[in-house]
Amino acid sequence: MDDSELMRMVIKGFLKKFLSGFEISETPDLPETFNLLAKKDFDFVLLDINMPKGDSNPDTVREILSIQQNIKVCMLSGNDKSTLEQAYRNAGAIGYIQKDSNIATSLNEMLTNNF
């Protein structure tokens, strides 16, 4: 769930390379994300913080978890991890990946530790 088509392609490519047996869906904005979550069950959502038609905040994580209690939510953002991560974790997110870090390594570690 990211507004950048390029970022969605990169993440999708990484997930397909390292995970098998999973269906991958993508959305470009928050309303489409919630629409998809209401229609279909998911194991995991990688959610950008700054998105069109509504930024994700800790309440967004809580809302996602109220729709699908067993889903694992990981935040993805260019925003400073050190100032935001704890608030998202307190809301129920399992991780926070900063876009300017090594995304592939961070995502791999997060998935390895949570699946």
VENBELZI-V494498 format. One record per pair of residues at least 24 apart in sequence whose C-alpha atoms are under 6 Angstrom apart, sorted by the first residue. I is the first residue (numbers start at 1). J is the second residue. D is the distance in whole Angstrom. If there is no record, write none. Layout:
i	j	d
I	J	D
I	J	D
This chain:
i	j	d
1	26	6
1	27	5
1	28	6
1	47	5
2	28	5
2	48	5
3	28	4
3	29	6
3	51	6
30	54	6
43	71	5
44	71	5
44	72	5
44	73	6
45	73	5
46	74	5
46	75	6
47	75	5
47	76	6
48	75	6
48	76	5
48	77	5
49	77	6
58	88	5
58	91	5
62	91	6
